[in-house]
Amino acid sequence: MKRLSGVLLLMLWGCAGAPQPAGSSKPVELPSQVGQAPRNIAPTTLPTKDVLLVGATVMPVSGESIKNGSVLLQGGKITAVSAKAIEAPEGVEVIDVKGKYITPGIIDTHSHLGVYASPHVNAHSDGNEATGATTGQVNAINGIWPQDPGFYKALTGGVTTQMVIPGSANLIGGRGVTLKSHPGISARAMVYEGAPVGLKMACGENPKRVYGGRGRMPSTRMGSMAVWKATFQRAVEYRRGLEKHAQAMQKWEDDPNRDPNKPPAPPKRNHEMDTLVAVMDGDILVHVHCYRADEMLQLLELADEFGFKIRSFHHAVEAYKIRDVLASWDVSVSTWADWWGFKMEAHDAILENAALLHTAGARAIIHSDSEIGIQRLNQEAAKAYYAGLEAGLKLTETDALKWITLNAAWALGIDHLTGTLDAGKAADVVVWSRHPLSVYAKAEMVFVDGVLEYDSAKGAQPWSDFEVSGDTQRKEAAQ
């Protein structure tokens, strides 16, 4: 979990390439500001399964489907995908999956599993730190209950990766974390190594309802923008303080007559400002809960003013209205197939939203935002796909699969690691009983990093103590 420890104490000032506000120079790393990286106190060693899957229709997403194809998994990676027969290396188990379908693992960009765990009781409500309009200092990983039964249910639906994020009560809700579908006594055991941190922001009705109802700012959309600007301005000034300290440190180190016991005092650490500085430096990817097209445009203006980028708008039921803008700004959209109408800002939606975004060149994604929907994201993608076809849009099955694999991987910053069936990528693989866009399709085998985490032939294999009987727990503990 080396990646996680560095991210949790993020002060990665040296990332190049992100735009900067006017008058700001690139910060340098300040060792005095970085805490000690925590050890992974609950490491998990998982047995990978080296297998050769043969005979299925392989849908790699990165290319055309392959009938009667083969996929070789070794050491947790995909090592070969071929239309020709592959000779099984020594020690590799051959599994005949003739008549089945193979896809990359499903990726959900918007999950609250663990932070809103089942059963739904107040004791499990850890997704919204609704005590201040901006809480960039909080991190979803500290609220995740890894034994949420929902994690296993999602796995059985083919989900190998998900980003768990805070809820939308706050304008800045906090950091999200990308997880792999591995069981563990600690959420750290589930963290996707190499995945960037995400920041959850939210516009519209939710923040102004929560805080306006308490007589606090924001109670309007005007107030929301004012709070955002004030908060990011504080981050700009915080970063200037860090830069000044870095310059003072450099001057002190270059002074041959310096007093080694009196280095320049570092500025006071502020974890919320750390988060926003990392956002402006491009080290944290921004995900914004936003429904209306006009508000999405305002958020793009805010990002432009303060020199950061928005990676994905979530929900975004009106994204189709500005699909050309989203395509040109390279902003993805994580949306539903057909879930809307539950509040005013969620009314002006259409079934063709994802398809129109895709045909305009934007990255469309189907997300869940639901412990139920995450179990059938393949069906949700299918609904959006067929709605597009019905409207006369030119789409392929590969396009629909991208909405729950490759595009989602891009939004989370892990498309170089997963999202397609290509040699060198993680062995995140699903074997389906039927075509994955069929309502009758079931995930029969789910490999996560080459670990066979779910095998329908073995029946239910729940992770959570909540779903395991006391007798079973006692026997497992005794082994």
Secondary structure as the mmCIF struct_conf table of DSSP 4:
data_model
#
loop_
_struct_conf.conf_type_id
_struct_conf.id
_struct_conf.beg_label_comp_id
_struct_conf.beg_label_asym_id
_struct_conf.beg_label_seq_id
_struct_conf.end_label_comp_id
_struct_conf.end_label_asym_id
_struct_conf.end_label_seq_id
HELX_RH_AL_P HELX_RH_AL_P1 LYS A 2 LEU A 8
TURN_TY1_P TURN_TY1_P1 LEU A 9 LEU A 9
TURN_TY1_P TURN_TY1_P2 TRP A 13 GLY A 14
BEND BEND1 GLY A 17 GLY A 17
TURN_TY1_P TURN_TY1_P3 ALA A 22 GLY A 23
HELX_LH_PP_P HELX_LH_PP_P1 SER A 25 PRO A 27
HELX_RH_3T_P HELX_RH_3T_P1 PRO A 31 GLN A 33
HELX_LH_PP_P HELX_LH_PP_P2 VAL A 34 ARG A 39
BEND BEND2 ILE A 41 ALA A 42
STRN STRN1 VAL A 51 VAL A 58
BEND BEND3 VAL A 61 GLY A 63
STRN STRN2 ILE A 66 GLN A 74
TURN_TY1_P TURN_TY1_P4 GLY A 75 GLY A 76
STRN STRN3 LYS A 77 SER A 82
BEND BEND4 ALA A 83 LYS A 84
HELX_LH_PP_P HELX_LH_PP_P3 GLU A 87 PRO A 89
TURN_TY1_P TURN_TY1_P5 GLU A 90 GLY A 91
HELX_LH_PP_P HELX_LH_PP_P4 VAL A 92 VAL A 92
STRN STRN4 GLU A 93 ASP A 96
TURN_TY1_P TURN_TY1_P6 LYS A 98 GLY A 99
STRN STRN5 TYR A 101 PRO A 104
HELX_LH_PP_P HELX_LH_PP_P5 GLY A 105 GLY A 105
STRN STRN6 ILE A 106 SER A 111
TURN_TY1_P TURN_TY1_P7 LEU A 113 VAL A 115
STRN STRN7 TYR A 116 TYR A 116
HELX_LH_PP_P HELX_LH_PP_P6 ALA A 117 ALA A 117
BEND BEND5 SER A 118 PRO A 119
HELX_RH_3T_P HELX_RH_3T_P2 ASN A 122 HIS A 124
STRN STRN8 SER A 125 SER A 125
BEND BEND6 GLY A 127 GLY A 127
TURN_TY1_P TURN_TY1_P8 ALA A 130 THR A 131
BEND BEND7 GLY A 132 ALA A 133
STRN STRN9 THR A 134 THR A 134
TURN_TY1_P TURN_TY1_P9 GLY A 136 GLN A 137
STRN STRN10 ASN A 139 ASN A 139
HELX_RH_3T_P HELX_RH_3T_P3 ALA A 140 GLY A 143
TURN_TY1_P TURN_TY1_P10 PRO A 146 GLN A 147
HELX_RH_AL_P HELX_RH_AL_P2 PRO A 149 THR A 156
TURN_TY1_P TURN_TY1_P11 GLY A 157 GLY A 158
STRN STRN11 VAL A 159 VAL A 164
BEND BEND8 SER A 168 LEU A 171
STRN STRN12 ILE A 172 LYS A 180
BEND BEND9 SER A 181 SER A 181
BEND BEND10 ILE A 185 SER A 186
HELX_RH_3T_P HELX_RH_3T_P4 ALA A 187 MET A 190
STRN STRN13 VAL A 191 VAL A 191
TURN_TY1_P TURN_TY1_P12 GLU A 193 GLY A 194
HELX_LH_PP_P HELX_LH_PP_P7 ALA A 195 PRO A 196
STRN STRN14 VAL A 197 ALA A 202
BEND BEND11 GLY A 204 GLY A 204
HELX_RH_AL_P HELX_RH_AL_P3 GLU A 205 GLY A 212
TURN_TY1_P TURN_TY1_P13 GLY A 213 GLY A 215
BEND BEND12 MET A 217 MET A 217
BEND BEND13 SER A 219 THR A 220
HELX_RH_AL_P HELX_RH_AL_P4 ARG A 221 ASP A 254
TURN_TY1_P TURN_TY1_P14 PRO A 256 ASN A 257
TURN_TY1_P TURN_TY1_P15 PRO A 260 ASN A 261
HELX_LH_PP_P HELX_LH_PP_P8 PRO A 263 ARG A 269
HELX_RH_AL_P HELX_RH_AL_P5 HIS A 271 MET A 280
TURN_TY1_P TURN_TY1_P16 ASP A 281 GLY A 282
BEND BEND14 ASP A 283 ASP A 283
STRN STRN15 ILE A 284 CYS A 290
HELX_RH_AL_P HELX_RH_AL_P6 ALA A 293 PHE A 306
TURN_TY1_P TURN_TY1_P17 GLY A 307 GLY A 307
STRN STRN16 ILE A 310 HIS A 315
TURN_TY1_P TURN_TY1_P18 VAL A 317 GLU A 318
HELX_RH_3T_P HELX_RH_3T_P5 ALA A 319 ILE A 322
HELX_RH_AL_P HELX_RH_AL_P7 ARG A 323 SER A 328
TURN_TY1_P TURN_TY1_P19 TRP A 329 ASP A 330
STRN STRN17 SER A 332 THR A 335
BEND BEND15 ALA A 337 ASP A 338
BEND BEND16 PHE A 342 LYS A 343
HELX_RH_3T_P HELX_RH_3T_P6 MET A 344 ALA A 346
BEND BEND17 ASP A 348 ASP A 348
TURN_TY1_P TURN_TY1_P20 LEU A 351 GLU A 352
HELX_RH_AL_P HELX_RH_AL_P8 ASN A 353 THR A 359
TURN_TY1_P TURN_TY1_P21 ALA A 360 GLY A 361
STRN STRN18 ALA A 364 ILE A 366
BEND BEND18 SER A 370 SER A 370
TURN_TY1_P TURN_TY1_P22 GLU A 371 ILE A 372
HELX_RH_3T_P HELX_RH_3T_P7 GLY A 373 ARG A 376
HELX_RH_AL_P HELX_RH_AL_P9 LEU A 377 GLU A 390
TURN_TY1_P TURN_TY1_P23 ALA A 391 GLY A 392
HELX_RH_AL_P HELX_RH_AL_P10 GLU A 397 LYS A 402
TURN_TY1_P TURN_TY1_P24 TRP A 403 THR A 405
HELX_RH_AL_P HELX_RH_AL_P11 LEU A 406 ALA A 411
TURN_TY1_P TURN_TY1_P25 LEU A 412 GLY A 413
TURN_TY1_P TURN_TY1_P26 ASP A 415 LEU A 417
BEND BEND19 THR A 418 THR A 420
TURN_TY1_P TURN_TY1_P27 ALA A 423 GLY A 424
BEND BEND20 LYS A 425 LYS A 425
STRN STRN19 ALA A 426 ALA A 426
STRN STRN20 VAL A 429 TRP A 432
BEND BEND21 SER A 433 ARG A 434
TURN_TY1_P TURN_TY1_P28 PRO A 436 LEU A 437
BEND BEND22 SER A 438 SER A 438
TURN_TY1_P TURN_TY1_P29 VAL A 439 TYR A 440
STRN STRN21 ALA A 443 VAL A 448
TURN_TY1_P TURN_TY1_P30 ASP A 449 GLY A 450
STRN STRN22 VAL A 451 ASP A 455
HELX_RH_3T_P HELX_RH_3T_P8 SER A 456 LYS A 458
HELX_RH_3T_P HELX_RH_3T_P9 ASP A 465 GLU A 467
BEND BEND23 VAL A 468 VAL A 468
HELX_RH_AL_P HELX_RH_AL_P12 GLY A 470 ALA A 478
#
